[in-house]
Amino acid sequence: MQEKLTVAALIKKYQTLFRRLDQHQIAERLVSLVAAKAGVTRVALILNHEGEHLLAALCERCKGKVTVNSSVTPLVNAQQLPVDVIASVCFADRTHYLSSSQLKELQAQSGAVVPVVSGEDRLAAFYLEAALPKDKLEQLIEQLESVWLMCSLLAGQILDMQSFRDQAERFQQTEQALWANETYLSAILQYSPALIAVKDLNGNVVMASDHYKQLAHVADEPLAGKSAYDIYPEELVESLKVMEAAALDNSRPYETELELQHKDGSMHTYLMVKFPLSDRNQEVFGVCTICTDVSDRKLAENALREQQSRLNYMAFHDSLTSLPNRSLFYDRINNGVARAQRSKHKLALMLLDVDRFKNINDSLGHDSGDLLLKAIATRLNEGVREMDTVARLGGDEFVVVLEGINDVEDVRFVANKLLAQLSRPMEISGHEISITASIGISVFPTDGENTDELLKNADIAMYKAKEAGKNNCQFYAKGMSASAVNFLLLENDLRRGIDQNQLVLHYQPQVDLATGKLIGVEALVRWQHPERGMVSPMHFIPLAEETGLIVPLGDWVLKEACHQQQSWLGSDLDVPKMAVNLSTRQFRQKDFPGKVAMVLRDTGLPAQYLELEITESCAMEHASETINQLNQLNQMGLSLSIDDFGTGYSSLAYLKRFPIDKLKIDSSFIHDIPLDQNDAAIARSIIGLAHNMQLTVVAEGVEQEQQVQWLRENHCDQVQGFLFAKPMSATNFKAHFNAAGEFDFNANVVALKDFA
């Protein structure tokens, strides 16, 4: 009995002492009490904290030196202890002694895990290692009964302290998070470029962003506590109330756009979103409003729509006359044919070609020719009804579609009326010009049931009108001989022209913009027809491509151009390059590089004086095959260029692999620069692309000094066009060389007054 009192007194003494200590110090004292016993080498105190094993303190004795560490950490992180063994038995009902195999791994003589129990609660456990036999360790554990008892009393205190500390840390973290959230919210409200506001269900503002102060009629003081009438114009408040009601009733965001005036007087477009705010119980307690300034986006969208509208207009209208182009013409006439079928009415297609337009173009220049075409378009529009269509197919060809026709004589009346209007003199570039036209007419459904058939028959009738002396109209009639009327498009005539050497080459100089010197010529084929005179390639090249005659025609051009270049070189004329256009079918010939090599060998022309041009669309068709063909040609030493660049759809991935030397900007992008900003932007981009790829860039169709100035300012390398020289025969070309063998461009200048 006296012994128990002594133990109780001892425990009371230690409890009094430990009240002044924190949980770390208590844990250290407890493991130190055990480690003080002779033979004990390591002691660890493990706590059961909310189902988790925590290492509270560790005391180790090594070479007479005792170290104590207290840091409440998860037991799994204590790599120096047999965690698995301790975790499996530390809260068992009785003391567990380590097996011999476990002791062998620990290099200890004995070891045990002693549970600390308070009633039904397993609060803690001691892990011991000792340099003692097992029986001695058992005796030692019995001697430490007072320590186990005292630990059972103090373990709860340690756990309570740890829980309080955890709670204090969580509170501090919550407080820091709350402070951070308040800071974030304050920053958002102060610096956000959006209108952000939260109102209670009574309509009073709880918080609002400073951006509201940008609005007209809103004071600089805080808006908290104010109503919508203090923020928005009165006429908006009622509509906003409807939005808020919709957002609250449907429990979802509600969006709209509204115009608000700023204090500087500017009007801004805002995208307003209103949505309800709910608490944890899903009870709505307020409405949040976020207004984002979308003025710049709206301006960009409007500009994009205008640009898209302009691009759509350009895609379906002729850039010169603003008339519908071929694409829109086909759409209009197809719809007209469908309407005519439903209404059982007739539809008339009139194809109009200006007589001797080429002579006017050559005499007065392309600028005057363009003015004439615009004047013709205006007169044609004035001579038909609004429901009718006037379109330009290209060059000097126009088409008129008349709908709702009951009597073909009405069509003849309109055709003669148009001829009379066109024959009235026009003032063009200071010259009074009178023109005539030839009109071919086909009627649906008599002369064709689809657009292509109607157009073909109108074309035949139009050439019949030209044969009849021009300045008249002709209706298509079955039995008209296509071979007699439409001879320009006949395969037999073209085949005969190739066989009988009716083809001739004209040469257009290419100029170095930096030096103004000749850097080469482009060979352009013409057809010297024995009856019709000089025929433009625009009339026979499409037929040649369709019938396959383009291959022998192209072979003749290549051989003749190489022969001419060798002749000039032999005459000591400085012609650095001879450029030859290749058709797609010609370029795709089997062993085409071998044919080129044979032509060079037969004519004796060194490869470096020849330049071959393929169009952008040809290059991108079967690009892998193109690369192979171009590599073979490049290895021969000749130059390669991409013609009409910008009109196709190039893949830069392939373009960079082409062994080319030049990019030629299509003349359609040069015609209206620098006035047309779109064309200027495209041309500038092509120049930049070419230079970045270490390529020379050539501008085609240069006809005005302002175009030259723009191209020079934008670092274009080379140019060709009527401003410098028109395509000319070999004889005329040779006549431009001076005694030094240099090309003289001045010999080609002719004053306009000479044509007056």
VOGU-3710 file (C-alpha; in Angstrom, 3 decimals, decimal comma):
1> mqekltvaal> 0,000/0,000/0,000  2,852/2,323/0,849  4,458/1,594/-2,556  1,294/2,620/-4,454  1,108/5,881/-2,559  4,680/6,558/-3,473  3,904/5,925/-7,163  0,826/8,154/-6,985  2,825/10,879/-5,304  5,473/10,567/-8,000
11> ikkyqtlfrr> 2,878/10,827/-10,776  1,310/13,872/-9,130  4,731/15,466/-8,908  5,400/14,889/-12,603  1,954/16,134/-13,621  2,592/19,347/-11,734  5,943/19,678/-13,477  4,621/18,858/-16,968  1,860/21,470/-16,804  4,543/24,062/-17,429
21> ldqhqiaerl> 5,830/22,258/-20,530  4,580/22,120/-24,115  3,858/18,867/-25,948  7,379/18,594/-27,377  9,042/19,009/-23,992  6,659/16,499/-22,378  7,400/13,935/-25,103  11,154/14,497/-24,677  10,957/14,018/-20,871  8,949/10,788/-21,255
31> vslvaakagv> 11,388/9,142/-23,706  14,305/10,412/-21,613  12,901/8,672/-18,507  12,909/5,381/-20,394  16,254/5,957/-22,124  17,865/6,649/-18,737  17,594/2,965/-17,887  20,754/0,972/-18,349  20,891/-1,051/-21,550  18,273/0,967/-23,455
41> trvalilnhe> 19,717/2,186/-26,787  16,695/3,709/-28,540  13,253/4,880/-27,420  10,425/6,330/-29,564  7,053/7,686/-28,463  4,251/7,129/-31,000  0,881/8,895/-30,619  -2,509/7,873/-31,983  -3,816/11,213/-33,283  -7,197/10,970/-34,997
51> gehllaalce> -6,368/7,515/-36,390  -2,910/8,551/-37,616  0,382/7,290/-36,168  2,594/10,238/-35,215  6,207/10,084/-34,049  6,273/12,475/-31,082  9,858/12,002/-29,802  12,943/9,851/-30,423  15,839/9,293/-28,006  18,999/7,436/-29,072
61> rckgkvtvns> 22,141/6,432/-27,189  25,289/6,004/-29,216  28,770/5,608/-27,714  27,586/7,029/-24,406  26,030/10,105/-26,034  22,287/10,634/-25,738  20,319/12,632/-28,385  16,661/13,551/-28,079  14,521/14,893/-30,944  10,904/15,928/-30,728
71> svtplvnaqq> 9,037/16,802/-33,890  5,523/15,590/-34,423  5,662/13,930/-37,847  3,861/11,009/-39,472  5,421/7,703/-38,472  5,719/6,630/-42,124  8,343/9,347/-42,600  10,625/7,914/-39,850  12,985/5,960/-42,070  15,329/5,070/-39,171
81> lpvdviasvc> 12,625/2,996/-37,447  10,942/-0,314/-38,427  7,773/1,512/-39,390  5,825/-1,531/-40,590  6,492/-3,496/-37,418  5,595/-0,605/-35,126  2,450/0,315/-37,045  1,142/-3,244/-36,970  1,379/-3,724/-33,189  1,756/-0,337/-31,547
91> fadrthylss> -1,865/-0,152/-30,437  -2,296/-3,815/-29,522  -3,627/-5,015/-26,160  -0,246/-6,081/-24,776  3,472/-5,608/-25,168  4,943/-7,015/-28,368  8,510/-8,250/-28,448  10,473/-8,173/-31,689  11,389/-11,505/-33,284  14,968/-12,607/-33,861
101> sqlkelqaqs> 14,693/-11,910/-37,605  13,428/-8,379/-36,947  16,209/-7,807/-34,396  18,798/-9,044/-36,879  17,819/-6,353/-39,373  17,975/-3,721/-36,600  21,255/-5,026/-35,190  19,677/-4,946/-31,694  19,782/-7,603/-28,939  16,150/-7,086/-27,947
111> gavvpvvsge> 13,236/-4,823/-28,724  9,613/-4,253/-27,838  6,540/-2,130/-28,519  4,741/-1,174/-25,281  1,139/0,132/-25,683  -0,074/3,002/-23,487  -3,751/2,558/-22,629  -6,161/4,828/-20,801  -9,373/2,915/-20,166  -10,577/1,721/-23,561
121> drlaafylea> -8,476/4,298/-25,426  -5,107/3,354/-26,923  -3,408/6,715/-26,791  0,220/5,951/-27,469  2,982/3,370/-27,594  6,682/3,217/-26,764  9,116/1,546/-29,076  12,294/0,274/-27,308  15,577/-1,201/-28,492  18,027/-2,526/-25,886
131> alpkdkleql> 21,426/-4,131/-25,563  19,902/-6,610/-23,153  18,630/-10,139/-23,349  14,899/-10,476/-23,782  14,295/-11,557/-20,149  16,196/-8,534/-18,877  14,157/-6,290/-21,182  10,972/-7,813/-19,813  12,113/-7,013/-16,252  13,008/-3,483/-17,285
141> ieqlesvwlm> 9,547/-2,942/-18,821  7,970/-4,076/-15,550  10,165/-1,655/-13,597  8,933/1,187/-15,856  5,296/0,590/-14,931  5,103/4,021/-13,293  6,337/5,642/-16,520  3,706/3,820/-18,599  1,054/4,909/-16,137  2,257/8,485/-16,144
151> csllagqild> 2,359/8,457/-19,959  -1,249/7,279/-20,073  -2,144/10,366/-18,043  0,019/12,755/-20,057  -0,613/11,364/-23,559  -4,076/12,920/-23,604  -2,491/16,251/-22,666  -0,016/15,929/-25,525  -2,781/15,022/-27,973  -4,954/17,906/-26,780
161> mqsfrdqaer> -2,013/20,276/-27,261  -1,407/18,870/-30,757  -5,097/19,226/-31,660  -5,106/22,786/-30,378  -1,982/23,532/-32,383  -3,504/21,972/-35,526  -6,651/23,987/-34,990  -4,612/27,159/-34,497  -2,717/26,445/-37,738  -5,970/25,824/-39,620
171> fqqteqalwa> -7,413/29,037/-38,236  -4,304/30,932/-39,283  -4,474/29,406/-42,763  -8,160/30,263/-43,013  -7,442/33,791/-41,863  -4,644/34,140/-44,429  -6,889/32,722/-47,162  -9,673/35,121/-46,187  -7,237/38,027/-46,207  -5,901/36,921/-49,609
181> netylsailq> -9,430/36,619/-50,999  -10,272/40,072/-49,739  -7,054/41,399/-51,291  -7,841/39,679/-54,604  -11,387/41,006/-54,597  -10,203/44,497/-53,738  -7,633/44,388/-56,553  -10,231/43,115/-59,021  -12,713/45,802/-58,095  -10,047/48,508/-58,184
191> yspaliavkd> -8,146/47,617/-61,341  -10,512/45,516/-63,474  -11,412/47,172/-66,823  -14,909/45,705/-66,461  -18,044/46,911/-64,697  -18,545/44,483/-61,796  -21,303/44,911/-59,218  -23,172/42,828/-56,650  -26,635/43,879/-55,456  -28,871/42,459/-52,765
201> lngnvvmasd> -32,458/41,492/-53,446  -33,593/44,995/-52,473  -31,616/46,456/-55,348  -28,903/48,038/-53,187  -25,292/47,846/-54,362  -23,140/45,752/-52,033  -19,886/46,222/-53,947  -18,860/47,692/-57,304  -15,686/48,050/-59,346  -13,979/51,422/-59,790
211> hykqlahvad> -14,571/51,191/-63,550  -18,100/52,465/-62,923  -16,514/55,863/-62,247  -15,717/56,028/-65,993  -19,431/56,274/-66,777  -21,136/59,580/-67,329  -23,400/60,754/-64,482  -21,649/58,453/-61,961  -19,926/60,265/-59,094  -16,438/59,380/-57,868
221> eplagksayd> -17,547/58,280/-54,392  -18,100/54,558/-53,638  -21,297/53,043/-55,019  -21,955/50,663/-52,114  -25,445/51,269/-50,746  -26,720/53,002/-53,893  -29,336/51,764/-56,353  -29,350/51,192/-60,130  -30,765/54,701/-60,665  -27,472/56,101/-59,325
231> iypeelvesl> -25,442/54,148/-61,895  -27,307/53,819/-65,198  -29,405/56,266/-67,184  -33,020/56,164/-66,068  -34,263/54,774/-69,381  -32,051/51,704/-68,914  -33,095/50,861/-65,371  -36,464/49,337/-66,260  -34,980/47,082/-68,940  -32,244/46,036/-66,502
241> kvmeaaaldn> -34,898/45,146/-63,941  -36,492/42,845/-66,504  -33,102/41,188/-67,066  -32,546/40,720/-63,342  -36,016/39,248/-62,935  -35,321/36,827/-65,813  -31,987/35,815/-64,280  -33,612/35,247/-60,856  -36,645/33,402/-62,219  -34,620/31,083/-64,439
251> srpyetelel> -31,642/30,779/-62,057  -29,239/31,170/-64,955  -27,074/33,882/-66,509  -28,750/36,453/-68,742  -26,772/38,278/-71,452  -27,336/41,404/-73,511  -25,433/44,268/-75,086  -25,947/47,903/-74,158  -24,463/51,270/-75,055  -23,121/53,406/-72,197
261> qhkdgsmhty> -21,602/56,860/-72,363  -18,283/57,612/-70,662  -17,394/60,867/-68,984  -15,251/61,824/-71,973  -18,399/61,717/-74,118  -17,508/58,540/-76,004  -20,053/55,749/-76,389  -18,956/52,252/-75,473  -20,587/48,904/-76,160  -20,724/46,557/-73,177
271> lmvkfplsdr> -21,596/42,884/-73,003  -23,662/42,616/-69,811  -24,066/39,319/-67,958  -26,355/39,051/-64,945  -26,597/35,931/-62,798  -28,030/35,075/-59,351  -25,869/34,446/-56,269  -26,867/31,594/-53,945  -25,756/30,529/-50,459  -24,971/27,005/-49,258
281> nqevfgvcti> -28,655/26,212/-49,039  -29,188/27,309/-52,648  -31,105/30,333/-51,442  -30,631/33,370/-53,726  -29,346/36,383/-51,815  -28,266/38,724/-54,596  -27,460/39,399/-58,256  -24,004/39,833/-59,794  -23,507/42,016/-62,864  -20,404/41,883/-65,069
291> ctdvsdrkla> -20,142/44,244/-68,042  -17,212/43,796/-70,424  -16,274/46,596/-72,820  -16,507/45,032/-76,274  -16,262/48,275/-78,247  -12,987/47,339/-79,919  -14,282/43,879/-80,707  -17,461/45,330/-82,213  -15,418/47,735/-84,326  -13,227/44,849/-85,469
301> enalreqqsr> -16,291/42,737/-86,232  -17,851/45,566/-88,216  -14,610/46,134/-90,090  -14,364/42,407/-90,754  -17,940/42,313/-92,004  -17,267/45,275/-94,279  -14,084/43,653/-95,502  -15,869/40,353/-96,042  -18,652/42,148/-97,859  -16,080/43,889/-100,037
311> lnymafhdsl> -14,249/40,616/-100,695  -17,542/38,931/-101,563  -18,325/41,797/-103,909  -14,875/41,533/-105,486  -15,262/37,759/-105,842  -18,416/38,175/-107,904  -17,841/41,479/-109,694  -15,408/42,663/-112,305  -12,784/44,890/-110,668  -12,694/47,319/-113,600
321> tslpnrslfy> -16,353/47,833/-114,516  -18,053/46,633/-111,284  -20,298/44,485/-113,448  -21,044/40,892/-112,415  -18,141/38,647/-113,388  -18,307/35,182/-114,916  -19,119/33,492/-111,569  -22,039/35,789/-110,767  -23,190/35,648/-114,397  -23,467/31,861/-114,201
331> drinngvara> -25,411/32,141/-110,946  -27,794/34,740/-112,374  -28,461/32,926/-115,640  -28,900/29,553/-113,914  -31,548/31,118/-111,666  -33,063/32,857/-114,692  -33,288/29,562/-116,587  -35,040/27,983/-113,598  -37,540/30,862/-113,460  -38,124/30,656/-117,205
341> qrskhklalm> -38,869/26,937/-116,922  -41,436/27,541/-114,195  -43,122/30,490/-115,933  -42,941/29,013/-119,474  -41,281/32,245/-120,667  -38,201/32,652/-122,843  -34,777/33,894/-121,785  -32,315/35,561/-124,142  -28,527/35,601/-123,833  -26,674/38,290/-125,807
351> lldvdrfkni> -22,890/37,990/-126,166  -21,348/41,333/-127,148  -17,806/41,828/-128,428  -16,325/45,279/-129,135  -15,122/45,576/-132,723  -11,426/46,401/-133,241  -10,913/46,987/-129,536  -7,310/45,784/-129,804  -6,508/48,634/-132,176  -7,855/51,148/-129,660
361> ndslghdsgd> -5,912/49,489/-126,842  -2,667/49,472/-128,826  -3,095/53,054/-130,014  -4,196/54,847/-126,854  -2,811/52,456/-124,252  -4,378/50,186/-121,690  -5,469/53,043/-119,418  -7,595/54,487/-122,180  -8,829/51,021/-123,059  -9,950/50,518/-119,462
371> lllkaiatrl> -11,804/53,838/-119,483  -13,545/52,770/-122,665  -14,629/49,442/-121,139  -16,076/51,257/-118,120  -18,004/53,617/-120,391  -19,351/50,647/-122,364  -20,475/48,963/-119,117  -22,348/52,115/-118,083  -24,164/52,396/-121,420  -25,118/48,730/-121,406
381> negvremdtv> -26,597/49,049/-117,913  -28,560/52,102/-118,999  -30,061/50,218/-121,933  -31,662/47,313/-120,037  -34,191/46,815/-117,256  -33,244/46,424/-113,591  -34,321/42,776/-113,700  -31,853/42,061/-116,539  -28,174/41,208/-116,056  -25,159/42,828/-117,696
391> arlggdefvv> -21,848/41,049/-117,014  -18,275/41,191/-118,244  -16,747/37,838/-119,100  -13,264/39,210/-119,737  -11,368/41,389/-122,171  -13,850/43,208/-124,398  -16,582/40,567/-124,089  -19,844/41,438/-122,353  -22,969/39,402/-121,860  -26,573/40,570/-121,369
401> vlegindved> -29,295/38,280/-119,997  -32,920/39,273/-120,690  -35,652/37,518/-118,708  -39,414/37,339/-119,164  -39,278/37,371/-122,975  -42,453/36,618/-124,911  -41,439/37,743/-128,408  -37,917/37,382/-129,864  -38,453/40,649/-131,744  -38,285/42,361/-128,339
411> vrfvanklla> -34,780/40,915/-128,008  -33,813/42,266/-131,444  -35,158/45,676/-130,434  -33,029/45,703/-127,244  -29,941/44,524/-129,161  -30,276/47,280/-131,772  -30,905/49,796/-128,993  -27,645/48,756/-127,307  -25,741/48,973/-130,614  -27,087/52,496/-131,122
421> qlsrpmeisg> -26,099/53,571/-127,615  -22,576/52,192/-128,016  -22,096/53,895/-131,397  -22,530/57,365/-129,876  -19,127/59,117/-129,558  -17,312/58,852/-126,220  -14,728/61,197/-124,699  -11,761/59,023/-123,685  -8,436/60,547/-122,557  -9,053/63,695/-124,559
431> heisitasig> -10,033/61,774/-127,679  -13,518/61,457/-129,146  -13,956/57,787/-129,957  -16,768/56,030/-131,785  -17,026/52,283/-131,480  -19,168/49,475/-132,810  -19,945/46,045/-131,469  -21,079/42,668/-132,676  -23,816/40,806/-130,798  -24,662/37,104/-130,923
441> isvfptdgen> -27,992/35,999/-129,447  -29,215/32,619/-128,228  -32,669/32,004/-126,756  -33,752/29,546/-124,069  -35,062/26,905/-124,587  -34,860/26,936/-128,399  -31,066/27,321/-128,656  -30,038/25,458/-125,536  -31,308/24,198/-122,205  -28,276/25,091/-120,091
451> tdellknadi> -25,897/28,016/-119,679  -22,882/26,516/-121,444  -24,910/25,587/-124,494  -26,549/29,010/-124,661  -23,166/30,721/-124,288  -21,533/28,552/-126,951  -24,321/29,206/-129,458  -24,339/32,943/-128,701  -20,580/32,903/-129,352  -21,118/31,273/-132,735
461> amykakeagk> -23,799/33,844/-133,580  -21,527/36,686/-132,490  -18,776/35,635/-134,909  -21,429/35,363/-137,593  -22,234/39,015/-136,859  -18,564/39,893/-137,283  -18,473/38,051/-140,588  -21,530/40,028/-141,649  -19,556/43,261/-141,356  -19,652/43,938/-137,613
471> nncqfyakgm> -21,938/46,475/-135,883  -24,950/44,179/-136,063  -26,694/41,413/-134,141  -27,310/37,845/-135,226  -29,580/35,198/-133,719  -28,201/31,704/-133,472  -29,669/29,381/-136,071  -29,292/25,656/-136,320  -27,000/24,783/-139,190  -24,592/27,665/-138,629
481> sasavnflll> -21,182/26,236/-139,507  -18,923/26,436/-136,497  -15,922/25,902/-138,748  -16,825/28,996/-140,781  -18,068/31,186/-137,961  -16,022/30,384/-134,899  -12,753/29,614/-136,659  -10,576/31,057/-133,905  -11,580/28,203/-131,624  -11,261/25,363/-134,111
491> endlrrgidq> -8,795/22,571/-133,529  -8,145/21,973/-137,227  -7,067/25,569/-137,869  -4,746/25,541/-134,881  -3,268/22,167/-135,776  -2,676/23,482/-139,298  -1,187/26,659/-137,878  1,394/24,653/-135,894  2,262/22,435/-138,838  2,560/25,339/-141,284
501> nqlvlhyqpq> 4,691/27,548/-139,013  1,996/30,189/-138,566  3,160/30,703/-134,964  5,585/33,499/-134,139  7,250/34,621/-130,931  7,181/38,120/-129,516  9,530/39,143/-126,740  8,805/41,413/-123,789  11,836/42,870/-121,972  12,342/42,432/-118,239
511> vdlatgklig> 14,033/45,287/-116,371  16,211/45,513/-113,269  14,600/48,214/-111,106  17,873/49,158/-109,438  19,924/49,690/-112,611  17,247/50,112/-115,277  19,062/47,587/-117,455  17,673/44,669/-119,428  17,952/41,436/-117,446  16,042/39,177/-119,794
521> vealvrwqhp> 13,017/38,687/-122,027  9,869/36,597/-121,864  8,895/34,696/-125,003  5,183/35,108/-125,851  3,544/33,102/-128,635  1,288/34,682/-131,282  -0,694/33,107/-134,139  -0,248/34,767/-137,521  -3,422/33,436/-139,162  -3,361/33,737/-142,985
531> ergmvspmhf> -6,928/35,127/-143,035  -7,551/36,743/-139,653  -4,178/38,282/-139,045  -2,442/38,255/-135,644  -4,452/36,224/-133,143  -4,044/36,826/-129,408  -3,102/33,797/-127,286  -6,194/34,357/-125,124  -8,216/32,994/-128,059  -6,207/29,894/-128,923
541> iplaeetgli> -4,245/28,832/-125,813  -7,366/27,534/-123,959  -8,322/25,515/-127,070  -4,784/24,147/-127,319  -4,860/23,061/-123,675  -8,245/21,397/-124,082  -7,283/19,434/-127,198  -3,740/18,535/-126,173  -2,193/20,684/-128,910  -0,543/22,672/-126,133
551> vplgdwvlke> 2,221/20,038/-126,014  3,478/20,397/-129,622  2,805/24,145/-129,396  4,880/24,392/-126,202  7,678/22,270/-127,684  7,836/24,629/-130,668  7,951/27,707/-128,411  10,762/26,250/-126,284  12,882/25,286/-129,264  12,285/28,559/-131,124
561> achqqqswlg> 13,041/30,678/-128,032  16,316/28,817/-127,390  17,293/29,152/-131,038  16,588/32,918/-130,944  18,518/33,401/-127,709  21,528/31,587/-129,137  21,280/33,781/-132,243  21,334/36,963/-130,154  24,257/35,728/-128,099  26,109/34,958/-131,325
571> sdldvpkmav> 25,485/38,565/-132,398  27,041/39,871/-129,140  23,690/41,188/-127,902  23,465/41,298/-124,107  20,302/39,256/-123,353  20,984/37,585/-119,978  17,895/35,328/-119,850  15,243/33,901/-122,149  12,105/33,116/-120,118  9,673/30,518/-121,497
581> nlstrqfrqk> 6,253/29,703/-120,046  5,374/26,044/-119,582  1,825/24,721/-119,605  0,791/22,161/-117,003  0,420/19,405/-119,582  3,804/20,192/-121,119  5,533/20,244/-117,710  3,952/16,908/-116,742  5,333/15,111/-119,819  7,308/11,981/-119,149
591> dfpgkvamvl> 11,051/12,791/-119,122  10,404/16,496/-119,753  13,887/17,403/-118,358  15,366/15,089/-121,012  13,457/16,960/-123,734  14,775/20,289/-122,437  18,316/18,932/-122,453  17,847/17,795/-126,061  16,605/21,262/-127,116  19,611/22,922/-125,464
601> rdtglpaqyl> 21,942/20,475/-127,166  20,319/20,926/-130,592  20,328/24,745/-130,400  23,731/25,002/-128,699  22,330/27,324/-126,015  24,099/27,161/-122,629  21,590/26,289/-119,879  22,342/29,404/-117,804  20,692/31,592/-120,476  17,329/29,785/-120,220
611> eleitescam> 14,636/30,381/-117,619  11,514/28,190/-117,389  8,294/29,463/-115,804  5,477/27,359/-114,364  2,313/28,761/-112,836  1,630/28,587/-109,123  -1,313/26,230/-109,621  0,804/23,921/-111,791  3,548/23,837/-109,156  1,146/22,898/-106,352
621> ehasetinql> -0,583/20,168/-108,358  1,189/16,912/-107,472  3,792/18,873/-105,498  6,059/15,879/-104,848  6,299/15,181/-108,572  6,907/18,885/-109,179  9,858/18,873/-106,780  11,418/15,936/-108,612  10,982/17,572/-112,037  12,318/20,932/-110,831
631> nqlnqmglsl> 15,345/19,332/-109,178  16,283/17,649/-112,445  15,919/20,910/-114,364  17,833/22,823/-111,704  20,727/20,369/-111,893  21,029/21,191/-115,592  21,954/24,783/-114,672  18,952/26,666/-115,974  16,799/29,086/-113,934  13,286/28,383/-112,620
641> siddfgtgys> 10,493/30,725/-111,613  6,882/30,589/-110,361  4,568/32,623/-112,612  1,248/34,291/-111,642  2,189/34,002/-107,949  -0,650/34,925/-105,619  -3,460/33,577/-107,807  -3,225/29,996/-106,577  -3,012/28,318/-103,203  0,627/27,738/-102,368
651> slaylkrfpi> 1,811/25,537/-99,553  4,839/27,171/-97,960  5,984/23,733/-96,853  6,349/22,767/-100,531  7,353/26,207/-101,789  10,517/26,221/-99,674  11,477/22,868/-101,199  11,169/24,055/-104,793  14,609/24,856/-106,285  13,311/28,093/-107,801
661> dklkidssfi> 15,026/31,421/-108,367  12,128/33,854/-108,867  8,558/34,626/-107,891  6,542/36,623/-110,449  3,710/38,703/-108,962  0,578/38,318/-111,062  -0,390/41,489/-112,930  -3,846/41,501/-111,287  -2,166/42,619/-108,039  -0,103/45,311/-109,782
671> hdipldqnda> -2,845/46,948/-111,835  -4,395/49,062/-109,042  -1,420/49,737/-106,762  -0,765/51,882/-104,902  -4,436/53,001/-104,765  -5,885/49,597/-103,861  -4,669/48,823/-100,362  -5,587/45,142/-100,611  -3,520/44,647/-103,769  -0,686/46,657/-102,229
681> aiarsiigla> -0,741/44,500/-99,099  -0,669/41,295/-101,151  2,165/42,541/-103,375  4,150/43,702/-100,332  3,679/40,307/-98,688  4,867/38,457/-101,798  7,969/40,669/-102,011  8,738/40,047/-98,347  8,169/36,310/-98,725  10,424/36,108/-101,780
691> hnmqltvvae> 13,251/38,021/-100,145  13,006/35,976/-96,937  13,403/32,871/-99,087  16,378/34,446/-100,924  14,369/34,671/-104,159  14,206/37,385/-106,800  10,774/38,942/-107,230  9,386/40,192/-110,574  6,280/42,358/-111,049  4,269/41,785/-114,238
701> gveqeqqvqw> 1,903/44,198/-115,998  3,612/47,446/-114,934  2,028/50,266/-116,902  2,291/53,420/-114,759  5,086/55,424/-113,204  3,354/55,387/-109,811  3,425/51,606/-109,907  7,168/51,695/-110,557  7,685/54,151/-107,711  5,713/51,941/-105,303
711> lrenhcdqvq> 7,545/48,796/-106,396  10,913/50,518/-106,017  10,009/51,777/-102,534  8,966/48,262/-101,554  12,213/46,745/-102,877  10,843/44,791/-105,833  13,792/43,500/-107,877  12,561/43,335/-111,474  9,588/44,481/-113,569  8,052/44,026/-116,997
721> gflfakpmsa> 5,117/45,744/-118,637  3,902/48,183/-121,238  5,453/51,136/-119,387  8,902/49,861/-120,378  8,196/47,911/-123,541  5,417/45,963/-125,203  5,995/42,460/-126,567  7,762/42,857/-129,919  9,026/40,749/-132,757  12,613/39,538/-132,805
731> tnfkahfnaa> 13,439/42,082/-135,492  12,027/45,006/-133,514  13,692/43,755/-130,362  17,084/43,623/-132,046  16,600/47,171/-133,344  16,585/48,480/-129,749  20,243/47,521/-129,199  22,862/50,224/-129,526  26,365/49,880/-130,912  27,657/48,648/-127,535
741> gefdfnanvv> 25,258/45,708/-127,628  23,060/47,142/-124,849  19,273/47,377/-124,972  17,897/50,941/-125,317  14,403/51,299/-123,830  14,015/54,867/-125,106  13,637/53,597/-128,627  10,211/52,259/-127,636  8,706/55,553/-126,365  5,873/56,909/-128,549
751> alkdfa> 3,957/60,101/-127,700  0,175/59,833/-127,317  -0,329/62,900/-129,496  0,919/60,892/-132,446  -2,297/58,875/-132,289  -4,645/61,895/-132,104
//
